[in-house]
């Protein structure tokens, strides 16, 4: 009958234990010097050697001819303990013997001297499964045991063991075994068993075992049963991990923002019977590997999941910032946690893919941050610098002073434009055509205007930015309207603009003067964000709707100027001159 590899190649001495030298050397020295304790507590993850070291220690303290603290594995005591025929060395499973009655029976039996060996040893595996009453029953004998008694407790969940038990034991923490050590052990076992194991296959098995040598030997045993050469491809095929290729393909669609391909692949996997929760979990694992390789490229080898080869990780992680992987991880983790309460798991998975491909659908400032990140990356690659060089002629025209002789003073009257024919009454509002030629800017506006004169040429790479003029004769609009009219105007524009423009529009202030809407931006960045045809057109339409007449748009950097008392007095006199019944004293 075939014996499993992890049982056949279980270490028999302390020297055979892999990756736990900090523990085996201490135990070996204690046995050699006769300074062993009456109670030990071994902690650590599965497959790291806790039960194996407990059995080796039990053989060492009872061996008739030990060698430097190691058991000889030849005397009747060693052979009896290995075969399990000696009743004085008993291995218990606390998961099935966790009641207080079983512990009391063990305690009553432990007081008797052993029959065939020097020391009676009780190995209690998964001791954290004992009940509180069982722990209390075990407490007294742990505190004052007979001279012939030794307890070796093992657990994978140390936090569940009461402090009163911990304080009475010598604690040894078993570490995860490093992949290079596991790979070397697998190659040694494969050579002895005449298994054709390739180096890439052994490396993949060592990473898939997650630090547990027992798991690695079990995986090797499974792959060897299929026969033939065991390389990385054979391991993936035998263990059913070929689906990782589809997960990598899904991640590639997400990183390329290809929503259609990602949804089609999800539908293909879902139709094939794969659970959407498992799909998101595998995506999360892959994202974690990519994030680790991006943030810690030198020391992350031992931290990777092991399901993906180096070439795939290099291809997927190329030119992707860490912030993108952090966003993907957070979104996947949140969606996976919410799937338990979901009414339609497939719909939630599809929404998750949409958000992974487009950050602006997250409903917060993540989309804006992503756009800013892409802009910074473009600047670092020089793309924005080249675009700025192409816009140099346009910027020179925008920054050049506007000659006052080209525009009439503000107080001079302009020739009236032809009147428009009235529209039918059922339309409820007027529609104005925007001519191609903008009006000359007013004289009292500072030299830094963003409106481009009609004669200035614009490069082909960007449409010319021009002021939207009025097409009908309008009287000079007052500088202030009743109430907070600018905020009302900005709020009316927000429903037609993306969130990015709303944020920058809130930083601006506005004033109406001579049929124009003057918008003051606090800095150059804000000005550049709202200085485009879309924002200008929406502002012009909303301003015209607010005052009932077409409005031109002018942009400036700085604070809104304060009112001049003399100008206010002149406005008051002009108002009184138009009304005979008002007398100014």
Secondary structure, DSSP 8 states (H G I E B T S, - for coil): ----HHHHT---SGGG--S-HHHHHHHHHHHHHT---SEEEEE-STTSSHHHHHHHHHHHHH-SS-BTTB--S-SHHHHHHHHT--TTEEEEETTTS-SHHHHHHHHHHHTS--SSSSSEEEEEESGGGS-HHHHHHHHHHHHS--TTEEEEEEES-GGGS-HHHHTTSEEEE-----HHHHHHHHHHHHHHTT--B-HHHHHHHHHHTTT-HHHHHHHHHHHHHT-S-B-HHHHHHHTT-THHHHHHHHHHHHHTT-HHHHHHHHHHHHHTT--HHHHHHHHHHHHHHHHHHHH-TTT-GGGS-SSS-HHHHHHHTTT--HHHHHHHHHHHHHHHHHGGG-S-HHHHHHHHHHHHH-GGGGSSTHHHHHHHHHHHHHHHHTHHHHHHHHTHHHHHHHHS---GGGS--TTS------------GGG-S------SS-----TTS-S------TTS---TTS--------SS------S--SSSHHHHHHHHHHTTS-HHHHHHHHT-EEEEETTEEEEEESSHHHHHHH-SHHHHHHHHHHHHHHHTS--EEEEEES------HHHHHHHHHHHHHT-TT----
